[in-house]
């Protein structure tokens, strides 16, 4: 099995940072998303979702979702 490329590794759904060690996962609109910490979850819930709506989740890169 080949190693994953950087663009295939999991990323935070809020800030886009690589999340290779300890990740926080949270379900939004039936989809489980990766986050690098509680702060990013809070910003996502209180700022990004109200600003852009739930359709914003569909625009995220596939690496932001838990497989």
KABELSUL-V529736 format. One record per residue. N is the residue number from 1. RES is the residue in three letters. SS is DSSP state (H for helix, E for strand, L for the rest). PSI is psi in whole degrees, 0 to 359 (* if undefined). OMEGA is omega in whole degrees, -180 to 180 (999 if undefined). Layout:
BEGIN
n: <N	N>
res: <RES	RES>
ss: <SS	SS>
psi: <PSI	PSI>
omega: <OMEGA	OMEGA>
END
This chain:
BEGIN
n: <1	2	3	4	5	6	7	8	9	10	11	12	13	14	15	16	17	18	19	20	21	22	23	24	25	26	27	28	29	30	31	32	33	34	35	36	37	38	39	40	41	42	43	44	45	46	47	48	49	50	51	52	53	54	55	56	57	58	59	60	61	62	63	64	65	66	67>
res: <UNK	UNK	UNK	UNK	UNK	UNK	UNK	UNK	UNK	UNK	UNK	UNK	UNK	UNK	UNK	UNK	UNK	UNK	UNK	UNK	UNK	UNK	UNK	UNK	UNK	UNK	UNK	UNK	UNK	UNK	UNK	UNK	UNK	UNK	UNK	UNK	UNK	UNK	UNK	UNK	UNK	UNK	UNK	UNK	UNK	UNK	UNK	UNK	UNK	UNK	UNK	UNK	UNK	UNK	UNK	UNK	UNK	UNK	UNK	UNK	UNK	UNK	UNK	UNK	UNK	UNK	UNK>
ss: <L	L	L	L	L	H	H	H	L	L	E	L	L	L	L	L	L	E	L	L	L	L	L	E	E	E	E	E	L	L	E	E	E	E	E	L	L	H	H	H	H	H	H	H	H	H	H	H	H	H	H	H	L	H	H	H	H	H	H	L	L	H	H	H	E	L	L>
psi: <134	151	153	144	162	322	359	349	158	141	155	134	342	303	347	2	147	135	81	342	260	116	155	132	142	144	127	126	36	5	134	124	149	141	152	348	178	326	317	324	316	315	319	315	319	342	301	312	314	326	315	343	173	339	342	327	324	343	353	152	151	335	352	349	146	131	*>
omega: <-177	176	-179	173	-179	-179	177	180	-179	179	176	-179	-179	-173	178	-179	175	179	-175	-177	-177	180	172	179	178	-179	174	177	178	-180	-179	-177	174	173	-180	178	-179	180	179	177	-180	179	180	-178	-172	-178	-173	-179	177	-178	-173	-179	-176	178	177	-180	-180	-180	-179	177	-178	-179	178	-177	176	-179	999>
END
